[in-house]
Amino acid sequence: MGYNFEDYVNRKATAAKKWEIMYMQNPNVDADVVPLSVADMEFRTAPEITEGLKEYFSQEDLVLGYNGATSEFYQAVIDWQLKRHKWSIKKEWIISTPGVVAAMYASVKALTEPGDGVIVFKPVYHPFSTAVTDNDRLEVNIPLLSIGEDYFIDYEAFEAAAAKAENKVLLFCSPHNPVGRVWTKEELEKLADICIRHQLYIVSDEIWNDLIMPGFEHTVLATVNPELTPYLITCTAATKSFNLAGLMVSSIIIEDASLRAKFENEIIKSHQNVINVTGFEATRIAYTKAEAWLDQVIDIINQNQKLVKSFFEINIPAIKAYPIQGTYVQWIDCRALGMNDQALENFLHQTAQFFPNQGYIFGQEGSGFIRINLALPADVLQTQLNRLLHAVNQLSIG
C-alpha cells in the first residue's frame, strides 16, 4: 500500500508541544517554519490506525472506563517482538506504564536508595539524568567515546564504575538517542558481561528499536546472555515507531519474577499503573495492521538523513551531520561556528528561525551540537535547512 508522506501537516494551534515551544522562543517566525526538536513525526497517523480506532469507537456497547489491557493487546506485543526482533516473550513478563520515562523513574526508585549511584552514558536523552537527580540518587556519567562520526562505550571506565558497590543501576539507551548508534551484538555482550560480573541492574530503553536504518540490525539486550535476566528491565513501546506518544502506553518487559515484583510495587505506589485504554487498542492495531506504514517511514528517514549529511557537506562543510544507524533524530556538530551554547541557541532561534534540540540538554558532551528530527516530508526539511544556510552565510563561515 502506498502512503502519503509528502503533505505538509500544519500543527500550529493544535497544542503540539514542539510548536508551542517554538512560538514561545520566537513568536514572530515565518509561516513556513517547522520545528525540528521534540521527537514526534510530522506525518499523519497511519490510516490503518485511524480506521481501526474509528471502528473501535463505533462499538455500540463501548465503555471507556478503568479497563486494563486485553488479551489481544498482549498477543500483539508478543507477536511483534518475535517477528520484528526474534525475541520470544510471555504475557506475564509485560507490564504497562504511561511511558518509558515513567518506567525509568519507577525503576530507579525500585532498585536504589537515596544516595546510590546510577550510571549513564552521555550525551543521552535528558530524562535519564532527571530520573536520577529528581529521585535524590547520584548520577555517575561515563561519557561515550567520540571517534570520528561515531560513538563507542568506554568499557574500561564503565567496568570501574560498575565495580563500585554504591553504583546499583545502568540506564542504557539502545538504539542511542541522540547519537543514533545501533549497538552491535558484540558490544552488548561485553556490556552484559560487565553487568553480570558486578550484579549491576540495567534498565534498557529500547523504545527506538523498530526504527533501524538499512544495513543495521537491532539486537535486544535480553537475548545476548540468559545470565543477565535477574538484572534486566527492558522498555519498549509502539509510540515512537507509529507516532502514538500522546496515547501514553508502553510495554515494560521483565522476565525475572522477583525483579518484576519490585518494579510493579513501585509503579503501584506512584499510581503509574493506570493506562490510557485507547492506547492499548492503538498499539494492538499498529502491531497487527500498520507494519507496512512503518517500513515506508524508515525509508523516508534514511533518505532524509542522507539529504541532511549531503546538504552540510556541500553547503556548510564546517558543520558536520553524523549519519545515524537508528532512531529518526540526527546529531549535528556545530562547534566550528565558534559560538557558546547560549549564542548558538540565540542565533538559531532568532536569526536563522531554525528550531532543533540544543545539544547541551543531553549533557555537557553535547555542547556545540544540535539534534534534529528527520520524520517529516523531505521538502519541508529542505526548507528549514535552506533557512539555516542563509543565516550561516551571513556569518561568512564555510
N, C-alpha and C positions, 0 to 999 in steps of 0.2 A: 504494500500500500504506500502511495506517495503522500507526503505531508507538506504543509505549507510552513516553511521556516523562514520565508523571505519577508513577510509582512512586518511592518513596524507596529508594535503594540504600545500606544501611549499610556503610560501608567501614572501620569500626573493626576493628582486629585483622587487617587484610588486608595490612599493611605499606605502605599507601598513604602516600606521603611527606607530604602536607599534613596528613593526620590525625595521623600520628606527631608532626609538629612542633607541632600544636595541643595534644596531650596533654603535650608537654614544656613548653609555655608556660603551660598551666594544667591540671593533672591532674584537676581537680575540676569540669570543665564538665558542664552538664546533658546529659541523654541526647539531646535534640533539637537540639543544636548541630552545625552542619555548617560546616567551614572554607571560606572563600571566597578562599583565597590561591593556591596553585600552579595554573597554568593547565592542568588537565585536567578532563574533563567528569564530572559526577555522573550520567551516563546509562549504561545497559547498552550493551555493544558492539552495533553494527548486526547484526541476525540474519543478514544475507547473509554477513557476515564470519565470524561464529561457525560457521555451517553450512558455509561454504566451507573453513574450517580443519579442521573435523571430517572432511570428505571428503578433504582433503589428508593428514591424519594416518592415515586409514584405508587408504592405499595399501599393498598387500601388500609391495611392494619398496621402501618408503620408507627412505632412508638420510639421516640428519641430520648429514652430515659437513661438510667445508670446501667447501661449494657456493657458487658465485657466482650472480649474477643470471641469470635465464632470459631467453630472447628474448621470452617472453610478458610478463615484467615490464617490459622496455624498451618494448615496444609499448604497454602500458597507460599508462606515463608520457607517451610521445609523444602518444598519442591524447587523454589528459586535458588536456594543455597546449593542444592545438589546439582541442578542443571548449570547454573552460571559459575559456580565456584568449586564444584566437586567436593562439597562438604556435606557429610551426612549428619543431620542433627535430629533431635527428638523434641516433641511438643513440650515436654516438661522442662526442657532447658530454656525455653523462651519466656522472657519477662518483658512486658510492655511498659514503656515510660513515655512521658510527654516530649522526649527528645534526647539526643545523645549528650548534650551539655548537662541536662538534669541527671543523667546516669553517671556522668563523671563526678559531679558534685556528690551524689549519693555514694559512689564507690570510695571516694577519698574519706568521707565520714565513716563509712562502714569498716574500712581496713586500716585506719590510722587513728592516732590520738593527737590532740593539740601539741604542736612542737615537733612531731615526727617529720621526717624528710620525704618529699615526693619528687621524683626525678622527672625532668622534661628535657627535650632536645630542641633548643631554639635555633633559628626562628621557628615559631609554631603558632598555630591558631590560638588567639589570645585567651579564650576561656580556659585553656589548660592552666594558665597562670592563676586566673581568678578562682578556679576550683580549689586551688591550693591555698592562696592567701586569704580568700574570704572565709575559709574554714580554720584559720589560725594554724596552718601547717607551714613547714619551711620548704620553700622551693629550692630544689637542687638542680641547677641548669648545667647540662653537659652539651655545649654548643655543637651543632653539626659542623663537620669539616667541609669547607667550601673549596672545591678544587675545579678550576676552570668554570664550566657551566653546569656543574653537578655538585651534589651534596652527599656526604657519607657519614655514617655513625662513627664516632670516636670510641671504639670498643675498649681501648685501654683506660680512658678516663671513666667510661661507663662502668667497667668492672670495679674500678677503685671505689666508685660511689656505691655500687650495689653491695660491696663487701662490708659497708658500714652498717652496723645493726640498727642505727636510728633511721635509716632510709628504708621505707617499707613498700613503696609503690612506684612503678613507672607508668606515666601517662604517655601512650605511644600513638602516633598518628600514621596510619597506613591505609591507602596512599597518603603521602605527606602534603599537608596544607600549611604553608603557602608554596613550597618549592617544587611541588609536582613530582616528587620521586615515587616510583613504584619499587618497593624493596624486593630484591631477589630472594629466592628460596634459601640460598646460601647465607645471605645476610641475616635472614630471620632465624635460621638455625643457630647461628652464632649468638644472636640476641637471646634466644630461648635457652641456650646452654648456660649463659651467664645468670639468667634469672632462676633457673632450676638450681644451679650450684649455690646460690645465695638466698634461695627461698624468697625471692622478690615477687610481689604481686604485679601483674600487668593489666592495665585497662587499655585495650587495643581499640582505638576509634577507627573503624573500617567503613564509615558512612560513605566514603567515596569509592568503595570497592567495585562498583559496576562501571565506573567512568574511566576506562583504561584505553590508552591510545593504541592503535595498531602496532604490532611488533613487541608489545609488552604483555605480561600476564601477572595478575594479582594472585598472590598466594595467601590464603587465610592463615593467620598465625597459629590458630588452633590445630592445623593439620601437620605442622612440621615436627612435633615431638609430643607423644602422649604424656610424657612426664611433666609437661607444662600445665596439664589440666587443673590441678589443685590451686593454681595461682592465677588463672586467666579469666578475665571478663571481656567479651567481645561485643562491641557496639555496632549495630547495623540499622539501616532504615531504607525505605524507598524514597525518602523525602528529597535527597539530592538528586538521585537518579531520575525521578519523574517530576521534579519541581513541586513537591507537595508539602513544603516546610510549614505552611500555615495550618495544616491539619494535625500537626503535633502528635505523631506516634512513631516510636522507634522500637526495634526488637533487640533486646539485650540478651545475649546467648551465653549461658553459664552451665557447663556440663557438670562440674563438681557440686554435689548436693549441699555440702557444708558451706561452701563459698556462696552458693546461690541463696541459701537461707540468710546469711549475713546481709547480702545485698537487698533481698526482699524486705527484711526487717527495717532497713534504713529507709527505703522508699515509702514504706507504710508510715513510719514516724514523721516523715516530711510531707506526707499526703501527695506523693508523686505517683500514686498507683491508680489514679482516676484519669482515664484516657478518652480522647475525643472519639466517639463511636463512629463518626463519619470517616475518620482517619483509618480505622480498621478496614472499612469497606473500600476506600480508595486504594489502600495498599494491596488488598486482595485483587482488585481489578487490574491494577498496574502490573503486578507479578504474573497474572494469568492472561492478560489481554494486550498489553502495551509494549512488549519487548521489541517489536519492530520499530516503534517510535524511538525508543532509547538507542537502538543501533544507528538510526539516522542522525540523532543528536550527536553521538560520538563522532561520526564522520564530519559533521559541521565543526565541532570543537577542534578536531585535528586540523582541518583546513584553516580555521581561524588562527590557531597558534602559529602555523606556518606563515600566514599573512602578516601577523604581528612581527615575527622574527625577521622576515624579509623586509618589511617596512623600515624597521630601525637600521638594518644593515645597509640599506640603500640610501635612506634619507637622513638618519641621525646616528651614524655609527658610534658616536660617543656613548649612546645609551644601548645597553645590552639586554635583549629579551631572552631569557633562559627557556629552552624547549621543555615541554612538560611530557611526562610519561603517563600521568594520570591526573584526575580532577578536571575541572574546567576553569581553573584560575591560573594565571601566568605571572611569574615572578620576574621583575624587570629592574635592572641595576641602573640607577640614575646618578650615581655618585660623581660621574665625570662632569655633571653640571656645576659642581663646586658649591652647592648650597647646603646649609644645615637643614634639619628636618622641618623647622618652622618656616624657613624661607622657601623650601621646596613645596611645602603644602600650600603656602600662600600663592606662590607662582602658579601652581596647577589649578587651584580653585578660582582665583581672581583674574589672572591674566590669560591662562590657556582655556579656562572653563572645561577642565578635564578632571574627572572625579573618580580616582581609584581608591583602594585602601592604601593608607600610608604604611610603609614597611615597618616603622618603629613600633607599631602596635603589636607586632609579633615578637618583640624583644629587641634589645639593642643591636643584635646581629642583623636586624632588618633596617637599620638606619641607612638612609640614602636609597632605599629600594621602594618600589610600589608593587601592588598586586592588582591585576585587572581581571575582570570577568570576561570569559570568552563565549558564554552561552547567549548569543544574540545574533541577529542577522548580520552577514558579512558587510553589507553596505553601510549599515548603521555603525558598526565597529570602525570601518574605514573613515567615516565622517569624523568620529571622535579622534582618531589618530591624526587626520589632516589638521584638525584644530590645534592639537599639540604641536605638530610640525611648524605651523605658522608662528606660534608663540616662541618656540625654541629658536627659530630663525631670527627673531628679533634680538636674541641674546648673542648672536654671532658665534654660536658654538656648533661644531660639526658633528 
